[in-house]
């Protein structure tokens, strides 16, 4: 396939795989697409380890890094224990519900050290983003993507000076305009069907709107893409490539443990719901007792970024330790209903491209028959 996106990065297939798992990143790039590592949940030290591993295994294929550039995140620095910076109301609410439902609590000894480490990975201040960017610039990356927020001019200038392309995820025309004004090279238009932080405009409406708005800047379509027919629809609406996330969660290479995989494979499209309980911002994730608890009429107000993410760590760990799948959740889009068995990244790519070719053949046949 030949599109603006494939020419921009020298790749064979315009399939971009967003993943927090380095194995998925490597496997996608080796299969002809381009893997993009989600770094928002990492410390600079952790990111350095992950990128070094990718460099050693990706055989020189191009890859990118996705991070957050937001000025609205609360500062959680200062060396305080997470239990001391989180309001008791929200912490007690969730812990009480889980205890009442028979989910064993964590011991104080178990929580203290782990909880502090968990919180240190979730500091989304500009200072932390700058530190992650410094790490990424020490590696042969080809793309930096802002998952949330407009990156400072100095960040874009430095990336461009190094020959690195800069992209941004958007969920509305207003967000796209801001990113274009900042000077990005690539726009990822994510419809509300997508997993994680998402807007409220459906992909079928958003993609062509953004394509027309930002031309000639290329657009990757995101939100609701997990097979070749959906990929064909994205190209028909003007996209130069596709950005996929949820579809990789079910692969044998992904980061999910077996319990979470079971939850993923059992989930239907209608189970991918919007919740504020995951991060404090609208986030599409798999429905569970955890997400339902935050939607209850008597639930306290979710905390701001990143405090809500820090708060979620203890209940998530309680569910994981006790193998309580009914309390488990994970960021996932509505294509989760298509993810029902383990496949390799290579097989997912093959199936997607095969179905894409079949879809294009079908359209050609329809045109020729008229």
Secondary structure as UniProt FT lines:
FT   HELIX           4..9
FT   STRAND          15..19
FT   HELIX           22..30
FT   TURN            31..32
FT   STRAND          34..38
FT   TURN            40..41
FT   HELIX           44..57
FT   TURN            59..60
FT   STRAND          63..68
FT   HELIX           82..85
FT   HELIX           88..100
FT   TURN            101..102
FT   HELIX           108..120
FT   TURN            121..122
FT   HELIX           126..136
FT   TURN            137..140
FT   STRAND          143..148
FT   HELIX           153..161
FT   TURN            162..163
FT   STRAND          165..170
FT   HELIX           173..182
FT   STRAND          186..190
FT   TURN            192..193
FT   STRAND          196..197
FT   HELIX           203..214
FT   TURN            215..216
FT   STRAND          218..222
FT   HELIX           228..236
FT   TURN            237..238
FT   STRAND          241..244
FT   HELIX           246..248
FT   TURN            249..250
FT   TURN            252..253
FT   HELIX           258..266
FT   HELIX           269..271
FT   STRAND          272..275
FT   TURN            277..279
FT   STRAND          283..286
FT   HELIX           289..295
FT   TURN            297..298
FT   TURN            305..306
FT   HELIX           307..322
FT   HELIX           325..327
FT   HELIX           334..338
FT   HELIX           345..369
//
